[in-house]
């Protein structure tokens, strides 16, 4: 099994625990994931990137931004779709509320364009 350099880069990414630091880190992480997705179009970069976030504790103040970033991953890589609800359900169980309007927009976009 080949280990892709992009997978190692995403797996080793570290998130700060402070709210502001984590917000910046989430933005940087997804920017890097989207960039790697564009560089490696045949690889499941965004699926892997989203799956790597399972163990990250998201600050409640960053929850809306986190959900939006997750949902944005579904548009270029629809195979991410199963991973996004998993992230949302786990965090909802911990008290975070979903952003239903944006979820509906993404679902409609996927239906219309894929």
C-alpha positions, 0 to 999 in steps of 0.5 A, spaced: 500 500 500 502 506 497 502 512 502 501 518 499 505 524 501 498 528 501 495 523 506 501 524 511 501 532 510 494 532 512 494 527 518 500 530 521 496 537 521 495 540 528 490 544 531 490 549 536 486 549 542 484 556 543 478 558 539 481 563 535 487 559 533 483 553 531 479 557 527 485 559 523 487 552 523 481 550 520 481 555 515 488 553 513 487 545 513 481 546 508 485 550 504 491 545 504 486 540 503 482 543 497 489 545 494 491 538 495 485 535 492 486 540 485 493 537 485 491 530 486 484 529 482 484 522 482 485 521 489 480 521 495 484 527 498 478 530 501 475 524 504 481 523 507 481 530 510 474 530 513 476 523 516 482 525 519 477 530 523 474 525 527 478 526 533 479 533 533 475 537 538 471 543 535 470 549 539 463 551 540 464 558 537 467 554 531 462 549 529 458 553 524 465 555 520 467 547 521 460 545 518 460 550 512 467 547 511 465 540 511 459 541 506 464 545 501 468 538 501 462 535 498 461 539 492 468 537 488 468 530 491 461 528 492 464 521 495 465 525 501 458 525 503 457 519 507 463 523 512 460 529 513 453 527 516 458 522 521 462 529 523 455 533 524 452 527 528 457 526 532 458 533 534 450 534 535 450 529 540 455 533 544 451 539 543 452 542 537 447 545 532 447 543 525 446 549 520 440 546 516 440 552 511 447 550 508 446 543 508 439 544 504 443 548 499 449 543 498 444 537 497 440 541 492 447 543 488 449 536 488 442 533 485 442 539 480 450 538 478 452 531 479 
